[in-house]
Amino acid sequence: MRHNKKFNHLGRKKAHRDALLANMTVSLIMHKRIFTTLAKAKALRMYAEPLINCAKEDNTPNRRLVFSHLQNKYAVTELFRELAQKIADRNGGYTRILKTGNRLGDNAKTCFIELVDYNENMLKEKGAKKQGRTRRSRKSTAAPAAEAPAAPAAEATAAPEAPAAE
């Protein structure tokens, strides 16, 4: 039974799983987007987001905490310098998972996991939001439309009289 076992073991022992997630977190920080399986991406999100959250406050204890997990000084520097500025006003949800289908060999579900503030395509769409219509806006335009058909109705009655005169 799986009582109170909240995380995915990914078919690995603890040391192997920790090394895998640390290496994937370093790759995510350095490349901003990685391609992996859905199960690994969900496990990575649980591992990486608390570390990214530590980067909001740049001090020695937080740097040591993150370095103890990642063991890569270039990734820690990148995280605390560039990434921390982008996520300063965000309260969570630093990563996004986009499903891409199934892998050809073993039919595993695959996806991209990326840092939210670094996807330029989604940022462009967010900035260029179009005005959405609601039912209320249709009702407000229905009142002037009701007045408009009254005038053509008067013209329509005048039109049949003209052919009768001919």
N, C-alpha and C positions, 0 to 999 in steps of 0.2 A: 504494500500500500504506500501511497505517496502523501501521507498526512504531514502537513506543515513543511513541505519542501517546495519553496516558492520559485526557485530559479531553475533554469535548464542546465543540466550537467554537460550537455553537448557530447556525450559519449567519451568523456575524458576524466582523468583524475584531477584533483584540485590544482596541483602544480602546473600541469599541462594546460588546464583551462585558464589559469591566471596568466600564464605566459602568452597564450593565444589572445586573450582579451587586451592585455597590455600592448602587444604588438599591433593589434588592429586599431587600438586607440591612437597610438603614435602615427599610424598611417592615415587615420582619419584627420588628425590635427595637421599633419604636414600636407596632405593632398586635398583636403576639404570634402572629398567624396570617394567612397570605395564601393566596389562591387563584391557582393558576398551572398550567402544563403540567408533566407528569412530568419531562421532560428538563431544564427550567429548575430545577425543585425539586431534582433530584439535583446539578446544577451549583452551585446556591446552597448546598446543604449542605456541599459541599467548600470553598466560599469563606467561609461564615459561621462554621463551627465553630471554626477556628483563631482567628478574631477574638474569638469569645465566650470561648474558653479564655484569651486574653490578659487578659480582664477579671477573672480570679480574683485577680490581684495588682495592686492599684491603685497604680501609680507613674507618674511622668512619662514614662519611655520607652515604657511600654505604651500610655498614652493617646495619645502622639504617633504610635505605630505604627498604632493603630486609626483615629485621625483621618486619617492619610495615605491610608487605604483608603476610608473612608466619607465624609469631607468634610462632616459634619453634626454640629455640636457638641451638639445636643439628643439625637441618637441615642447619641453617645458618653457623655453624662452619664447617660442612661437605662441604658445598658449597664453602666457602672461602678458605679452606685448601686444600682438595684433588682435588675437581672438578676444581678449578681455575688453578691448575698446568697443568691439562690435556688439558684444552681449551685455554691456553695462546696464542697459535699461530693460532687458528681457528677464522675466521672472522664472523661466524654465522652458522646457521644450526646445533645447538647443539643436536637436537633430531631427531629421525627417527621413522616413523610410518610404521609398517608391518601389513598388513591386514591378518586376520586369518579366515574369513568366516562369517557365520551368526549364531546368538545365537539360541539355540533350542526352547526356550519358545516363544519369540516374534519376531524372525527373524530379530533382530537388527544386523547391521554390526558391527563386533568386530575386535579388533586389539591389537597389542602390541605397546606401545610407549616406547622408550628407549633412553638413552643417547648414542650418537654416539661413543664416545671413550671408551666405556666399553663393547662392544660386541666383545668377544675374537674370535668368529668364523669368523666374517667379517674381523677382523684385520689380521687373518692368511691368508685368501684368498687374501687380498690386498698385503701382503708381498710376497706371492708365485704366482706372476703373470706369466703366461706363455707367450711366444712370439707369437704374432698374425701374421698371414700371410696376405699379401695384394696382389693385382693383380700385383703390380710392382715387387714383389719378384718372382712371377711366370714367368714374362717376362724375368727376368735376368737368370733364370734357363732354359728357352726355347732355348736360343742361344747355350749353350753347348749340349743340347739335339738334336738340328738340325744337329750338326756335327757328333754325335754318330751314327745315322741311316745310314749315307753314308758309313761307313766301313762295317756294316753287309750286305749292299746291294751288295758290291763287293764279299763278301763271299757267298751270296745267288746265284750269277751267277756262281760261281765256283762249287757249290754243284750239280746243275743239270748236269754238264759235267761229274762228277764222275760216276753217275749211267749209263750214256750213254756209257762210256768206258767199263763197265762190260758186 
